[in-house]
Structures are given as structure tokens and as C-alpha cells.
Amino acid sequence: MKLEIVLEQEDDGTYSVHCPALKGCHSQGETREDALINIQEAIQLYLEVANEKARELVVQHPKSIAIEMAV
């Protein structure tokens, strides 16, 4: 899956980064490389939590079914 991220250098030389497609998915790092590694981890965790929440909704709505799909 490819997601757009926004990487910005802060006044203190550190980097902030966020993924506009995933509301609230932000990270930072001392270096550009650190920030990119950190946002990748943040995106993975965000998607794991979103998947868990979706599965909980299926359990709460018995007429729903869960289908796994690669994206």
C-alpha cells in the first residue's frame, strides 16, 4: 500500500511527519531518516487498530461479514 506523507523540518532541526489519509497519524524524529522510520511504524500501528475496530463492529452486527482484502 502506498500512502502520501508530509515531512517537514522544524526550526530546531528535527522533523515532523504525518499521513493526511490517516487522521491523527503523526510522528517525528531527530533526523529525516528517524522521522520516516517512525511514521512507517505509526502507520502500521494505526492500521492494526483500525482493523481490530472493524472486526469488533462485525461481531456487534451479526448480519455483517468480515472479508480480508489485500490493499
C-alpha positions in Angstrom: 0.0 0.0 0.0 1.3 3.4 -0.9 0.3 6.4 1.3 1.3 10.0 0.9 3.2 11.5 3.8 4.2 15.1 4.6 7.7 15.6 6.0 8.7 19.0 7.4 11.8 20.2 9.0 11.2 22.2 12.2 13.0 25.3 13.3 15.1 23.3 15.8 16.3 20.9 13.0 14.1 18.0 13.9 11.5 16.6 11.5 7.7 16.2 11.9 5.8 13.9 9.6 2.1 13.0 9.1 -0.1 10.9 6.8 -3.0 13.0 5.6 -5.1 9.9 4.6 -5.0 8.7 8.2 -6.5 11.3 10.5 -4.3 11.9 13.6 -1.4 9.7 12.3 1.7 11.9 13.1 5.2 11.3 14.2 8.6 13.0 14.4 12.3 12.3 14.5 15.7 13.8 15.2 16.7 13.2 11.6 14.8 12.8 8.3 15.5 9.0 8.4 14.3 8.7 12.0 11.1 10.5 11.1 10.4 8.3 8.1 11.0 5.1 10.2 8.8 6.5 12.9 5.9 7.3 10.6 6.1 3.9 9.0 5.7 2.3 12.4 2.9 4.8 13.3 1.0 3.9 10.1 1.4 0.2 10.7 0.0 0.6 14.3 -2.8 2.8 13.1 -3.9 0.3 10.5 -3.7 -2.6 13.0 -6.0 -0.7 15.4 -8.4 0.2 12.6 -8.5 -3.4 11.6 -9.3 -4.5 15.1 -12.1 -1.9 15.4 -13.6 -3.1 12.1 -13.6 -6.7 13.4 -15.3 -5.6 16.6 -18.1 -3.9 14.6 -18.7 -7.1 12.6 -19.1 -9.0 15.9 -21.6 -6.4 17.1 -23.6 -6.6 13.9 -24.4 -10.3 13.2 -25.7 -9.6 9.7 -22.2 -8.3 8.7 -19.4 -10.5 7.4 -15.7 -9.9 7.5 -13.7 -10.3 4.3 -10.0 -9.9 4.2 -8.6 -8.0 1.2 -5.1 -7.0 0.3 -4.7 -3.3 -0.4 
